[in-house]
Amino acid sequence: MQVTVRDNNVEQALRVLKKKMQREGIFREMRARRSYEKPSEKRTREKAEAVRRQRKLARKRLQREGLLPSPRKAARPR
C-alpha cells in the first residue's frame, strides 16, 4: 500500500493512509490477531456479524419503501 506525500504534508498523507487501511480492514485484523480466537468463538462472532448485516439491510430496505421512519439527524447545538 502506497501513499504519496505532496508538498511535505505528512499529516494529510497519514490521514489518507489510515483511511485506506480502514477500508481494507487491516485495523480489524490486527485487533483479531492480538490474541488467539477459538474456532467456536470465531464462528459465533461471524454469525453475529452476518445477522447484524442482514438486519441493517432489512431496516434500510423498509426505510426506502416508507414502511419505517428514517432516522432523525441529531440537532446541532448553536
C-alpha positions in Angstrom: 0.0 0.0 0.0 1.5 3.3 -1.0 0.6 6.9 -0.3 2.4 9.9 -1.8 3.3 12.9 0.3 2.7 16.1 -1.5 4.3 19.4 -0.6 5.8 17.8 2.6 2.2 17.5 4.0 2.8 14.4 6.1 -0.4 14.8 8.2 -2.6 14.6 5.1 -0.7 11.6 3.8 -1.2 9.9 7.2 -4.9 10.6 7.1 -5.1 9.1 3.6 -3.1 6.0 4.7 -5.3 5.5 7.8 -8.5 5.7 5.6 -7.1 3.2 3.1 -6.1 0.8 5.9 -9.6 1.2 7.5 -11.2 0.3 4.1 -9.0 -2.7 3.7 -9.9 -4.0 7.2 -6.3 -4.0 8.4 -7.1 -2.5 11.8 -9.7 -5.1 12.5 -7.4 -7.9 11.5 -4.6 -6.5 13.7 -7.0 -6.4 16.7 -8.1 -10.0 15.9 -4.5 -11.3 15.8 -3.6 -9.9 19.2 -4.8 -13.0 20.9 -5.9 -16.5 19.8 -9.5 -16.9 19.0 -11.0 -20.3 19.3 -12.8 -21.7 16.2 -16.1 -21.8 18.1 -15.7 -18.2 19.1 -14.9 -17.2 15.6 -18.0 -19.0 14.2 -20.1 -17.3 16.8 -18.7 -13.9 16.1 -19.1 -14.3 12.3 -22.7 -15.5 12.7 -23.5 -12.5 14.8 -21.9 -10.1 12.3 -23.9 -11.7 9.5 -27.2 -11.3 11.5 -26.3 -7.7 12.2 -25.6 -7.0 8.5 -28.9 -8.7 7.4 -30.9 -6.6 10.0 -29.2 -3.4 8.8 -30.1 -4.2 5.1 -33.7 -5.1 6.0 -34.0 -1.9 8.0 -32.6 0.2 5.2 -34.9 -1.5 2.7 -38.0 -0.8 4.8 -37.0 2.8 5.2 -36.6 3.2 1.5 -40.1 1.7 1.0 -41.5 4.1 3.5 -42.6 1.4 6.0 -40.2 2.6 8.7 -39.5 6.2 9.5 -36.0 7.3 8.5 -33.6 8.1 11.4 -33.7 11.6 12.6 -30.5 13.6 12.4 -29.1 15.0 15.6 -29.8 18.7 16.0 -26.6 20.6 16.0 -26.1 22.9 19.1 -25.9 26.6 18.3 
